[in-house]
Structures are given as C-alpha cells and as structure tokens.
C-alpha cells in the first residue's frame, strides 16, 4: 500500500475544514510557500517578496487564538527551517502543531476545533 502524498493530505484537510466552518467560528488558509519555484522553465526566488522558508502549511485563526499547523506524511520529517519557524511561533505565544498522516491530522484538528489542548 502506498503512502498518501502530502498534497492529498492538504486537499482532504481543506475539505474537512470547510465542513467544520459551517458550525464553528474560525477562518483558515493554506500557505503556498515555495521559496524557489519554476514557471515555464523560468526560475525565480520569492524570498525578496517576503516568502519565509519553513512557514507552516496552514494557519487557523479562532477568536483570540492563532494556530500554525504543519502537515507531514506518516514518514515525513520537519526541515530545520520548519523546526525553527514552529519554535518561534511558540516563543511568541501561539500554537504550533505538527501532524503525521491522516489519522493524526483528524485527531489534532478535532482538538483544535473543539478547544482541547494538543500535545
């Protein structure tokens, strides 16, 4: 059995969050954060435009609360930039949560939406 791709986990999470928005007060957005991207064989660097390497995949904003949510496959690993970003988010008093695979995503999103603490 092949592992679900990270982008598919993202797409499924977006569908789930849209469903939760019908009955819960929050907004979310996905961060498209390719620091170096290719478009039509043209390479350009997005750092001068404010793109920050390591930014979490999703930001969930609830009343008086901001959560940065990083998604990984079950076997995925955080990059050094991602670790640094998440540590800085916590240092500044916000939540930084990492989920590995769909089951972990479901568990942590339920805690986020229903105001429980994530480990």
N, C-alpha and C positions, 0 to 999 in steps of 0.2 A: 504494500500500500504506500502510495507516495504522500509526502507531507504537503499540506495546504500551503500555497505560496502566500507570502506576506501581503501582497497587494489584494489577494482574495479575502484575507482576514480583514483588511481595511474596508473593502466594499461591504462585507457582511456586517461589520460593526456600524457602518454608516446607516444601513437599513434598520438595524436594531435601534440605534439612537433616534432615528426619525420616528419610529413607533413609540418609543418612550416619551418623546416630546408631546405627544397627544395628551398625556396625563401628568406630566412633571414639568416644573419650571426650570429650564436650563437652555442654553444655546451651546453649540459646539462647532468646531471647524477642524478640518484636516489641514495640516501644514505640508505644502508641497515644497520640499527643501533640498532639491538637487543643487549642490554647490557648483558643480561643473556639469553642464548639460550640452547635448549635441542636438542641433536643429538643422536639418538639411545639410549635413556634413560641416556645419559651422560650429566651432567650439567657443563658448563664451563663459566667462567667470561671473557668477551672480553675487559674489561677496561684496563688491562695491555698491550693490543695490540693497544691502542690509541682510542678505541671507546669512544665517548663522549655523555653521556645522554643528550637528548634534541635537538640534531642536526636536522635541518630542513630536510624534506623528499627529496627535490630536490635542486640542485644548478644549476643555469642558468648563463652561462658566455657569456657576449657580449663584443664587443670591449670596453675596459676600464671601464667595469661595471660588478659587480657580484651581483646576486640576490639569496637570500635563500628563498625558497618557501615551506611553511608548508601547508599540506592538511588535512582538517578535514571534517567529515560528517556534515550535517546541524546542528546536535545536539552536535557535538563534542566540547571538551574543551581542551585548552592547559594545559599541565602539568607545574609544577613550573620549571622543567629543561628546557622545551621548551621556556617558557617565558624568562628565564634567557639567554638562547642562543640567542634568537632573539633580546633582548635588547643589548647584547654585540656586535652582528653583526652591529646594528645601531650605537652604540657608536664608532665603528671602521670605520664608514663611508660607509657601504654597505647597500643595501636594504634588508629588512626582511618583507616578505608578508605572510599573512595567508588567506586562502580561505576556506569557509564553504559551501560544496556542489558543485555540478557540475555547476550550473548557475554562482556562484561566481567565480569558477575556470576559466570558459570561459571568463568572464568579465576581470578578473585580468591578465590572460595570454595574452589576446589581448592588454591590456595596456602595458605589459612588452615587447612584441614582437614589437609593433608599437610605442615604445618610448613615452608613455604617463605616467604620474605620477599616482601611485596607492595610494589610501587613506590609 
